[in-house]
């Protein structure tokens, strides 16, 4: 009977665990929906900004471009790596895969800026050069992310760092999140040319669908060099904010999938334990019947 009691306790414990994981799955699903909508809603705006920056850069000769954010340099030799992870766990291998890529590309000249508790814990435990640490809520705002990008731009202007790159989980869909490296400072010529090409392709597609009519060229006012100087810092702010939203959507998606998997596994374990309990109980009843029958036979003799 002691064995049966142990099995009953395990069944009860697993059922309680399943209730918890189910509740966490529902909460993650709600947050995931909001995060996905926020990330997807920003993409058209970010795409149009990329298009504008690309055309603005293309309208100027390469010799005319003198903005510090567009020029590679080697003043300090240091690269700031922004690592965007989750604040909480229980989201499967999401953070592990990202941090594996970060550490694989580690170098003595790299300093780290962590955005999220999980990244900070790993970097601090491995005694990496942690320049700063930031915490964000589940629904980060542009103003909150701007604090991080302003800090990075300040360090860049003070010649404490020469480059900035971001490691984040790019949201593809609910089941797919891809660890991605994105160099953000300096803004390379290739990035702006790609942005311009993507903007032209999007415009052509919209014209084909006759969703609206967009003029294929921009008229800039004030002068392109003045406008570029004001636009590029904002471009950095928006790029970082977009990556943070992508990471949050990936986090909640991964957590929902992980909790659903845990709930399904718990239900299957309850079924297996129930079957084991029934077998043990049937064996116990059979033994009792045999003992009674044996005793009756002995008394009949």
SERO-4910 file (N, C-alpha, C, O; in steps of 0.05 Angstrom, whole numbers):
BEGIN
 pado doro    nc1    nc2    nc3   cac1   cac2   cac3    cc1    cc2    cc3    oc1    oc2    oc3
  Unk    A     16    -24      0      0      0      0     17     25      0      9     46    -10
  Unk    A     41     23     11     59     47     11     65     55    -17     67     79    -23
  Unk    A     69     35    -35     75     42    -63     52     56    -76     56     75    -91
  Unk    A     28     48    -70      4     61    -81      2     90    -71     -6    107    -86
  Unk    A      8     94    -46      7    121    -35     28    139    -49     22    163    -55
  Unk    A     51    129    -54     72    144    -68     63    152    -96     67    175   -105
  Unk    A     50    133   -110     41    139   -137     19    160   -136     18    178   -153
  Unk    A      1    158   -116    -21    178   -114     -9    206   -109    -19    226   -121
  Unk    A     11    207    -92     24    233    -87     37    244   -112     35    268   -118
  Unk    A     50    227   -127     62    237   -152     42    246   -172     46    267   -185
  Unk    A     19    232   -175     -2    240   -193    -13    268   -185    -17    285   -202
  Unk    A    -17    271   -159    -28    297   -149     -8    319   -154    -15    341   -163
  Unk    A     18    314   -149     39    334   -154     41    342   -183     43    365   -189
  Unk    A     40    322   -201     42    328   -230     18    343   -239     20    361   -256
  Unk    A     -6    337   -229    -30    352   -237    -28    381   -228    -36    399   -243
  Unk    A    -17    386   -204    -14    414   -195      6    428   -213      2    452   -219
  Unk    A     28    414   -220     47    427   -238     35    433   -265     40    454   -277
  Unk    A     18    415   -275      5    420   -301    -13    445   -300    -15    460   -319
  Unk    A    -27    448   -277    -44    472   -274    -27    498   -275    -36    518   -287
  Unk    A     -4    497   -262     13    521   -262     24    527   -290     23    550   -299
  Unk    A     34    506   -304     45    511   -331     23    519   -350     28    535   -369
  Unk    A     -2    509   -346    -24    517   -364    -30    547   -360    -35    562   -379
  Unk    A    -30    556   -334    -35    584   -329    -13    601   -340    -19    623   -352
  Unk    A     12    593   -338     34    608   -349     33    609   -380     40    628   -392
  Unk    A     23    587   -391     20    587   -421     -1    607   -429      3    621   -449
  Unk    A    -23    609   -415    -44    629   -422    -34    658   -419    -40    675   -436
  Unk    A    -19    663   -397     -8    689   -393     12    696   -415     12    718   -426
  Unk    A     30    677   -422     49    682   -443     36    686   -470     46    702   -486
  Unk    A     14    672   -475      0    675   -500    -11    704   -503    -11    716   -525
  Unk    A    -22    714   -481    -33    742   -481    -10    762   -486    -13    780   -503
  Unk    A     12    759   -472     34    777   -475     47    774   -503     56    794   -515
  Unk    A     47    749   -512     59    745   -539     43    759   -560     55    771   -578
  Unk    A     17    759   -558      0    772   -578      6    802   -579      9    814   -600
  Unk    A      8    814   -555     13    843   -554     41    849   -565     45    869   -580
  Unk    A     61    833   -557     88    838   -566     91    834   -596    105    849   -610
  Unk    A     77    814   -607     78    809   -636     65    833   -651     76    842   -671
  Unk    A     43    843   -642     30    865   -655     47    890   -654     49    905   -674
  Unk    A     61    894   -631     79    918   -629    102    916   -648    109    935   -661
  Unk    A    114    892   -650    137    888   -668    129    890   -697    143    903   -713
  Unk    A    106    878   -704     98    879   -732     88    907   -740     93    916   -762
  Unk    A     76    921   -721     66    948   -727     88    968   -732     85    987   -747
  Unk    A    112    963   -720    134    982   -724    148    977   -751    162    996   -761
  Unk    A    146    954   -762    161    947   -786    156    966   -810    176    975   -822
  Unk    A    131    973   -817    128    992   -839    141   1019   -834    153   1031   -852
  Unk    A    139   1029   -810    152   1055   -803    182   1053   -805    195   1070   -817
  Unk    A    193   1031   -794    222   1027   -796    231   1024   -825    252   1034   -833
  Unk    A    215   1010   -841    222   1006   -869    222   1032   -884    239   1037   -900
  Unk    A    202   1050   -878    201   1076   -891    225   1093   -883    236   1109   -899
  Unk    A    232   1092   -857    256   1107   -848    281   1097   -861    298   1113   -869
  Unk    A    284   1070   -864    307   1059   -879    307   1070   -908    328   1078   -918
  Unk    A    284   1070   -920    282   1080   -948    291   1109   -949    306   1117   -967
  Unk    A    281   1126   -931    288   1154   -931    318   1158   -926    331   1174   -940
  Unk    A    329   1144   -906    358   1147   -901    374   1137   -925    395   1150   -932
  Unk    A    366   1116   -938    381   1106   -961    380   1126   -984    401   1130   -996
  Unk    A    357   1138   -990    356   1157  -1011    371   1183  -1004    383   1195  -1021
  Unk    A    370   1190   -979    384   1214   -971    414   1210   -974    428   1228   -983
  Unk    A    424   1187   -967    453   1181   -970    460   1179   -999    481   1189  -1008
  Unk    A    442   1167  -1016    448   1165  -1044    448   1191  -1058    462   1195  -1079
  Unk    A    433   1211  -1048    431   1237  -1061    457   1253  -1057    461   1273  -1071
  Unk    A    473   1245  -1038    498   1259  -1032    522   1243  -1043    521   1218  -1044
  Unk    A    542   1256  -1052    566   1243  -1061    581   1231  -1037    579   1242  -1014
  Unk    A    595   1209  -1041    609   1197  -1019    629   1216  -1006    635   1213   -982
  Unk    A    641   1234  -1022    660   1253  -1011    647   1274   -994    660   1287   -977
  Unk    A    620   1278   -997    606   1298   -982    597   1288   -955    591   1304   -937
  Unk    A    597   1261   -951    588   1250   -926    610   1251   -905    631   1239   -909
  Unk    A    605   1266   -884    626   1269   -864    615   1264   -836    628   1271   -816
  Unk    A    591   1253   -833    580   1248   -807    595   1226   -792    601   1205   -805
  Unk    A    601   1229   -766    616   1209   -752    603   1181   -751    617   1161   -751
  Unk    A    576   1181   -751    563   1155   -750    565   1139   -776    559   1115   -776
  Unk    A    575   1151   -797    578   1138   -822    607   1130   -828    613   1116   -848
  Unk    A    626   1138   -811    654   1134   -816    666   1113   -797    663   1116   -773
  Unk    A    680   1094   -808    694   1074   -792    719   1088   -780    732   1104   -793
  Unk    A    725   1080   -756    749   1092   -743    761   1071   -724    749   1050   -718
  Unk    A    785   1077   -714    798   1059   -695    812   1075   -673    836   1073   -669
  Unk    A    795   1092   -660    806   1109   -638    813   1093   -613    835   1093   -604
  Unk    A    792   1079   -603    796   1063   -578    801   1034   -584    812   1019   -568
  Unk    A    792   1025   -608    794    997   -615    774    979   -601    775    954   -604
  Unk    A    754    990   -587    735    975   -572    708    973   -587    700    992   -601
  Unk    A    695    950   -584    669    946   -596    649    940   -573    653    923   -557
  Unk    A    627    956   -573    606    951   -553    586    931   -564    575    935   -586
  Unk    A    581    911   -549    562    890   -557    537    892   -540    539    887   -515
  Unk    A    515    898   -552    489    900   -537    476    872   -539    470    863   -560
  Unk    A    472    860   -516    461    833   -514    433    835   -503    429    842   -479
  Unk    A    412    830   -519    385    833   -511    374    805   -504    370    789   -522
  Unk    A    369    800   -478    358    775   -469    332    780   -453    323    803   -451
  Unk    A    321    759   -442    296    762   -427    302    768   -397    325    764   -388
  Unk    A    283    779   -384    285    785   -355    279    760   -339    289    757   -316
  Unk    A    264    741   -350    256    717   -336    263    693   -352    269    695   -376
  Unk    A    263    669   -339    269    645   -352    244    630   -362    224    643   -369
  Unk    A    246    604   -364    224    587   -372    215    593   -401    192    593   -408
  Unk    A    235    599   -418    229    604   -446    246    587   -464    254    595   -486
  Unk    A    251    562   -455    266    543   -472    295    552   -476    307    565   -459
  Unk    A    306    544   -499    334    550   -505    339    577   -517    360    582   -529
  Unk    A    320    595   -514    321    621   -528    346    637   -520    362    645   -537
  Unk    A    350    641   -494    374    656   -484    400    640   -488    420    652   -494
  Unk    A    398    614   -485    422    598   -487    434    599   -515    458    602   -519
  Unk    A    416    597   -535    426    598   -563    438    625   -570    458    627   -583
  Unk    A    425    647   -560    436    673   -565    463    678   -552    481    688   -565
  Unk    A    464    671   -526    489    675   -512    512    657   -522    535    665   -521
  Unk    A    505    634   -533    526    617   -546    538    632   -569    563    631   -573
  Unk    A    522    645   -586    533    660   -608    549    684   -599    570    691   -610
  Unk    A    540    697   -577    555    720   -566    582    712   -557    602    725   -563
  Unk    A    584    690   -541    609    681   -530    627    669   -551    652    670   -549
  Unk    A    616    658   -572    632    647   -594    647    669   -608    669    664   -618
  Unk    A    636    693   -609    649    715   -623    663    734   -603    670    756   -610
  Unk    A    667    725   -579    680    741   -558    709    748   -566    723    732   -579
  Unk    A    718    772   -558    745    781   -565    754    800   -542    737    812   -528
  Unk    A    780    803   -538    790    820   -516    782    849   -519    780    864   -499
  Unk    A    777    858   -544    770    887   -548    740    892   -545    731    914   -551
  Unk    A    724    873   -537    695    876   -535    686    882   -507    695    870   -488
  Unk    A    669    902   -504    656    908   -479    626    903   -483    616    905   -506
  Unk    A    612    897   -462    584    888   -465    565    907   -450    570    918   -429
  Unk    A    542    909   -463    519    924   -452    495    904   -451    485    896   -472
  Unk    A    487    896   -427    466    876   -425    439    890   -423    436    910   -408
  Unk    A    419    880   -437    392    888   -435    375    864   -428    368    848   -446
  Unk    A    370    860   -403    357    836   -393    373    822   -372    397    821   -373
  Unk    A    359    811   -353    372    798   -329    388    774   -336    410    770   -326
  Unk    A    378    757   -355    391    732   -361    418    737   -374    438    722   -368
  Unk    A    420    756   -391    446    762   -404    466    773   -383    489    766   -384
  Unk    A    456    791   -366    473    802   -345    485    781   -327    509    781   -320
  Unk    A    469    761   -319    478    740   -301    500    724   -314    521    718   -301
  Unk    A    497    717   -339    517    701   -353    543    716   -357    565    706   -351
  Unk    A    541    741   -366    564    757   -371    579    764   -345    604    764   -345
  Unk    A    564    769   -324    577    774   -298    591    749   -287    613    750   -276
  Unk    A    578    726   -290    590    701   -280    615    694   -295    634    683   -283
  Unk    A    616    700   -321    640    695   -337    661    717   -335    681    716   -348
  Unk    A    654    738   -319    673    760   -314    680    775   -340    704    781   -344
  Unk    A    660    780   -356    664    795   -381    664    825   -374    654    833   -353
  Unk    A    675    841   -391    677    870   -387    649    882   -391    642    889   -414
  Unk    A    633    885   -370    606    895   -372    606    925   -369    610    936   -347
  Unk    A    600    939   -391    601    968   -391    576    980   -378    578   1000   -363
  Unk    A    553    968   -382    528    978   -370    507    956   -371    510    936   -385
  Unk    A    487    960   -354    465    940   -353    438    956   -352    435    975   -337
  Unk    A    419    946   -368    393    959   -369    371    938   -365    374    915   -374
  Unk    A    349    946   -352    326    929   -349    302    942   -362    298    966   -360
  Unk    A    287    926   -377    263    936   -390    239    919   -382    241    896   -375
  Unk    A    215    931   -384    190    918   -377    182    900   -401    194    900   -422
  Unk    A    160    885   -397    149    868   -418    140    884   -442    142    875   -465
  Unk    A    131    909   -437    122    926   -459    139    951   -460    130    972   -451
  Unk    A    164    949   -470    181    973   -469    172    995   -488    160    989   -509
  Unk    A    177   1019   -480    169   1042   -496    194   1053   -511    216   1046   -505
  Unk    A    189   1070   -530    210   1082   -546    228   1099   -528    252   1100   -531
  Unk    A    215   1113   -509    231   1130   -490    250   1114   -473    272   1122   -468
  Unk    A    241   1090   -465    258   1073   -448    282   1062   -465    304   1062   -455
  Unk    A    277   1053   -489    299   1043   -506    317   1066   -514    341   1061   -519
  Unk    A    307   1090   -516    323   1113   -524    345   1119   -503    366   1129   -509
  Unk    A    339   1112   -478    360   1115   -457    384   1098   -463    407   1107   -459
  Unk    A    380   1074   -474    402   1057   -480    418   1067   -504    442   1069   -504
  Unk    A    403   1075   -525    417   1085   -550    431   1111   -544    452   1116   -556
  Unk    A    420   1128   -527    434   1153   -521    460   1147   -506    480   1160   -511
  Unk    A    459   1128   -488    484   1120   -474    505   1110   -494    529   1117   -491
  Unk    A    497   1094   -513    516   1084   -533    527   1106   -550    551   1107   -556
  Unk    A    510   1124   -559    519   1147   -575    538   1165   -560    557   1176   -571
  Unk    A    532   1168   -534    550   1185   -517    578   1172   -515    598   1186   -518
  Unk    A    579   1146   -511    605   1132   -509    619   1134   -536    644   1135   -537
  Unk    A    604   1132   -558    616   1134   -585    627   1162   -590    649   1165   -600
  Unk    A    613   1183   -582    622   1210   -585    646   1216   -568    663   1232   -576
  Unk    A    648   1203   -545    671   1208   -527    695   1190   -534    715   1190   -520
  Unk    A    693   1176   -557    714   1159   -567    722   1136   -548    744   1126   -549
  Unk    A    702   1128   -531    707   1105   -514    702   1079   -529    712   1058   -521
  Unk    A    686   1080   -549    680   1056   -566    681   1065   -595    675   1088   -602
  Unk    A    687   1046   -613    689   1052   -642    666   1039   -657    659   1049   -679
  Unk    A    655   1017   -646    634   1003   -660    612    994   -640    618    991   -616
  Unk    A    589    990   -650    567    979   -634    553    958   -651    546    962   -674
  Unk    A    549    934   -639    533    913   -652    513    902   -632    518    901   -608
  Unk    A    491    892   -643    469    882   -626    466    853   -631    465    844   -654
  Unk    A    463    838   -610    455    810   -611    426    807   -600    421    815   -577
  Unk    A    408    797   -616    380    795   -607    367    771   -621    379    759   -639
  Unk    A    344    763   -612    329    741   -624    308    753   -643    289    766   -635
  Unk    A    313    749   -669    295    759   -690    270    742   -691    271    717   -693
  Unk    A    247    755   -689    221    741   -689    213    734   -718    210    752   -734
  Unk    A    210    709   -723    201    699   -749    171    692   -748    155    702   -763
  Unk    A    165    674   -730    137    666   -724    137    654   -696    157    654   -682
  Unk    A    114    644   -688    111    634   -661    130    611   -654    139    608   -631
  Unk    A    137    595   -674    154    572   -670    183    577   -677    199    559   -673
  Unk    A    189    600   -688    216    604   -698    227    631   -689    215    652   -695
  Unk    A    249    631   -675    263    655   -666    293    651   -672    305    631   -663
  Unk    A    305    669   -687    332    665   -697    351    684   -683    347    708   -684
  Unk    A    372    674   -670    393    691   -658    407    706   -681    416    694   -700
  Unk    A    408    732   -678    418    750   -700    438    770   -689    434    781   -668
  Unk    A    459    775   -705    478    796   -700    473    819   -719    470    814   -743
  Unk    A    471    843   -709    465    866   -726    485    889   -719    482    901   -697
  Unk    A    503    896   -737    521    919   -732    506    945   -736    493    949   -757
  Unk    A    507    962   -716    490    987   -717    506   1012   -719    497   1032   -731
  Unk    A    530   1013   -708    548   1036   -709    576   1027   -716    586   1008   -703
  Unk    A    590   1038   -735    579   1059   -753    559   1048   -773    559   1024   -779
  Unk    A    542   1065   -784    523   1057   -803    537   1054   -830    545   1073   -843
  Unk    A    540   1029   -838    556   1023   -862    541   1032   -887    517   1033   -889
  Unk    A    558   1037   -908    547   1043   -934    529   1021   -945    509   1026   -957
  Unk    A    537    996   -940    522    973   -949    494    972   -937    475    965   -950
  Unk    A    492    979   -911    466    979   -897    447    999   -910    424    993   -915
  Unk    A    457   1023   -916    440   1043   -927    432   1036   -956    410   1042   -965
  Unk    A    451   1024   -971    444   1016   -998    423    994   -998    405    995  -1015
  Unk    A    426    975   -980    405    954   -978    379    966   -969    358    959   -980
  Unk    A    379    985   -950    355    998   -942    341   1012   -965    317   1011   -968
  Unk    A    357   1026   -981    346   1040  -1005    334   1020  -1024    312   1025  -1035
  Unk    A    348    998  -1029    337    977  -1048    311    965  -1038    293    961  -1053
  Unk    A    310    959  -1012    286    948  -1000    263    968  -1002    240    960  -1007
  Unk    A    269    993   -997    248   1013   -999    237   1016  -1027    213   1018  -1031
  Unk    A    254   1015  -1047    245   1016  -1075    229    992  -1082    209    994  -1097
  Unk    A    237    968  -1072    222    944  -1078    194    945  -1065    174    937  -1078
  Unk    A    193    955  -1041    167    957  -1028    149    977  -1042    125    973  -1046
  Unk    A    161   1000  -1051    145   1019  -1066    135   1008  -1092    111   1012  -1099
  Unk    A    151    993  -1106    143    981  -1131    120    961  -1127    101    960  -1143
  Unk    A    122    946  -1105    101    927  -1099     74    941  -1092     53    932  -1101
  Unk    A     76    963  -1078     51    977  -1071     39    991  -1095     15    993  -1098
  Unk    A     57   1001  -1113     46   1013  -1137     33    992  -1155     12    998  -1168
  Unk    A     44    968  -1155     32    947  -1171      5    939  -1161    -14    933  -1176
  Unk    A      2    939  -1135    -24    933  -1123    -43    957  -1123    -67    954  -1117
  Unk    A    -32    980  -1130    -48   1005  -1131    -60   1011  -1104    -82   1022  -1102
  Unk    A    -44   1005  -1083    -53   1012  -1056    -52   1042  -1052    -70   1054  -1040
  Unk    A    -32   1055  -1063    -30   1084  -1063    -10   1092  -1085      3   1074  -1097
  Unk    A     -7   1117  -1089     12   1127  -1109     33   1143  -1095     28   1163  -1083
  Unk    A     58   1133  -1097     80   1146  -1084     99   1156  -1105    106   1142  -1124
  Unk    A    109   1180  -1101    128   1192  -1120    155   1177  -1116    163   1173  -1093
  Unk    A    168   1169  -1137    192   1152  -1135    216   1167  -1124    237   1155  -1119
  Unk    A    214   1194  -1122    238   1209  -1113    230   1226  -1089    206   1233  -1085
  Unk    A    251   1234  -1073    246   1251  -1050    258   1279  -1056    279   1281  -1069
  Unk    A    244   1300  -1047    255   1327  -1047    262   1334  -1017    244   1334  -1000
  Unk    A    287   1339  -1012    296   1343   -985    298   1372   -978    308   1389   -993
  Unk    A    289   1379   -954    291   1406   -943    292   1404   -913    275   1392   -901
  Unk    A    313   1415   -900    335   1431   -911    355   1415   -927    347   1394   -938
  Unk    A    379   1424   -929    399   1411   -945    404   1382   -936    401   1377   -912
  Unk    A    411   1364   -954    414   1336   -946    434   1331   -924    429   1314   -907
  Unk    A    456   1347   -923    476   1342   -902    465   1350   -875    471   1336   -855
  Unk    A    449   1372   -873    437   1380   -848    416   1359   -839    415   1351   -816
  Unk    A    400   1351   -858    379   1332   -852    391   1305   -843    380   1292   -825
  Unk    A    413   1297   -857    425   1272   -850    437   1273   -821    435   1253   -807
  Unk    A    448   1295   -814    459   1298   -787    438   1295   -765    443   1285   -743
  Unk    A    413   1304   -771    391   1301   -752    378   1274   -753    367   1264   -733
  Unk    A    378   1262   -777    364   1237   -781    379   1213   -770    367   1195   -758
  Unk    A    406   1212   -772    421   1188   -765    419   1181   -736    416   1157   -730
  Unk    A    421   1200   -717    417   1191   -688    389   1179   -684    387   1160   -669
  Unk    A    369   1191   -696    342   1180   -693    341   1152   -706    326   1135   -696
  Unk    A    355   1148   -728    357   1122   -741    368   1101   -722    357   1079   -721
  Unk    A    388   1108   -707    400   1090   -687    380   1084   -665    376   1061   -657
  Unk    A    366   1105   -655    346   1101   -634    324   1081   -643    317   1063   -629
  Unk    A    315   1085   -668    293   1068   -677    302   1039   -683    288   1020   -677
  Unk    A    327   1036   -693    337   1010   -698    339    993   -673    331    970   -672
  Unk    A    349   1005   -651    351    991   -626    324    985   -615    319    963   -605
  Unk    A    305   1003   -617    278    998   -607    265    975   -622    251    959   -610
  Unk    A    269    975   -648    258    953   -664    269    926   -656    255    906   -654
  Unk    A    295    924   -650    308    899   -641    298    891   -614    295    867   -609
  Unk    A    292    910   -596    281    903   -570    253    892   -573    247    872   -559
  Unk    A    237    904   -590    210    893   -594    211    865   -606    195    848   -598
  Unk    A    229    861   -625    232    834   -636    240    814   -615    230    791   -614
  Unk    A    258    822   -597    267    804   -575    244    797   -556    241    774   -548
  Unk    A    228    817   -550    205    812   -531    185    794   -544    174    776   -531
  Unk    A    179    798   -570    160    780   -583    171    752   -584    156    732   -580
  Unk    A    197    749   -589    210    722   -589    209    709   -561    203    686   -559
  Unk    A    214    725   -541    213    715   -513    186    703   -506    184    681   -497
  Unk    A    165    719   -510    138    709   -502    129    686   -519    115    668   -510
  Unk    A    137    686   -545    130    663   -562    144    638   -552    132    617   -550
  Unk    A    170    640   -546    185    617   -537    174    607   -510    173    583   -505
  Unk    A    166    625   -492    156    617   -466    129    603   -469    124    583   -456
  Unk    A    112    613   -487     86    600   -491     90    572   -502     77    553   -492
  Unk    A    108    568   -521    113    542   -532    125    523   -511    118    500   -510
  Unk    A    143    534   -494    156    517   -473    135    509   -453    135    486   -444
  Unk    A    118    527   -445     97    520   -425     76    501   -436     66    484   -422
  Unk    A     70    504   -461     52    485   -474     64    457   -475     51    437   -469
  Unk    A     90    455   -481    104    430   -482    105    418   -454    101    394   -450
  Unk    A    110    435   -433    110    425   -406     83    415   -397     81    394   -383
  Unk    A     62    429   -405     35    420   -398     28    393   -411     16    375   -398
  Unk    A     35    391   -436     29    365   -451     45    342   -438     35    320   -436
  Unk    A     70    347   -431     86    326   -418     75    319   -391     75    295   -384
  Unk    A     65    338   -376     53    332   -350     28    315   -353     24    297   -338
  Unk    A     11    321   -373    -13    306   -377     -6    277   -385    -19    258   -376
  Unk    A     15    274   -402     23    247   -410     34    232   -386     30    208   -383
  Unk    A     49    246   -369     60    233   -345     38    224   -326     40    204   -313
  Unk    A     16    240   -324     -6    233   -307    -19    207   -318    -27    189   -302
  Unk    A    -22    205   -344    -33    181   -356    -16    157   -350    -26    136   -343
  Unk    A     11    160   -352     29    137   -347     28    129   -317     28    105   -311
  Unk    A     27    149   -300     26    143   -271     -1    130   -264     -2    113   -246
  Unk    A    -23    140   -276    -49    128   -271    -50     99   -280    -61     82   -266
  Unk    A    -38     93   -303    -36     65   -312    -20     48   -293    -27     26   -286
  Unk    A      3     59   -283     20     45   -264      5     40   -238      7     19   -225
  Unk    A    -11     61   -229    -26     58   -205    -48     36   -207    -52     20   -189
  Unk    A    -61     36   -230    -82     16   -234    -70    -13   -235    -82    -31   -224
  Unk    A    -47    -15   -247    -33    -41   -248    -25    -50   -220    -29    -73   -213
  Unk    A    -14    -32   -204     -6    -39   -177    -30    -45   -160    -29    -64   -143
  Unk    A    -51    -30   -163    -76    -35   -148    -88    -62   -155    -97    -77   -138
  Unk    A    -88    -68   -181    -99    -94   -190    -82   -117   -180    -92   -138   -171
  Unk    A    -55   -113   -180    -38   -134   -169    -43   -138   -139    -42   -161   -129
  Unk    A    -47   -116   -125    -52   -118    -96    -78   -132    -90    -79   -149    -72
  Unk    A    -99   -127   -106   -125   -140   -102   -123   -170   -109   -134   -187    -95
  Unk    A   -108   -176   -130   -104   -204   -138    -90   -220   -116    -97   -242   -109
  Unk    A    -69   -207   -104    -55   -220    -82    -73   -225    -58    -72   -246    -45
  Unk    A    -90   -206    -52   -109   -209    -29   -128   -232    -35   -134   -247    -17
  Unk    A   -138   -234    -60   -157   -255    -66   -143   -282    -64   -154   -302    -54
  Unk    A   -118   -284    -73   -103   -309    -71    -99   -317    -42   -101   -340    -35
  Unk    A    -93   -297    -25    -88   -303      3   -114   -313     16   -114   -332     32
  Unk    A   -137   -301      9   -163   -310     20   -169   -338     10   -178   -355     25
  Unk    A   -164   -343    -16   -170   -369    -27   -152   -390    -14   -161   -413     -8
  Unk    A   -127   -384    -10   -109   -403      2   -117   -408     30   -115   -431     39
  Unk    A   -125   -388     45   -133   -392     73   -158   -410     74   -161   -427     92
  Unk    A   -177   -405     55   -202   -421     55   -195   -450     49   -207   -468     61
  Unk    A   -177   -455     30   -169   -483     24   -156   -496     48   -162   -520     53
  Unk    A   -140   -482     62   -127   -493     86   -147   -500    107   -145   -521    120
  Unk    A   -167   -483    111   -187   -488    131   -205   -511    123   -215   -526    140
  Unk    A   -210   -515     97   -227   -537     88   -213   -563     91   -226   -584     94
  Unk    A   -187   -564     91   -173   -589     96   -175   -597    125   -165   -618    133
***
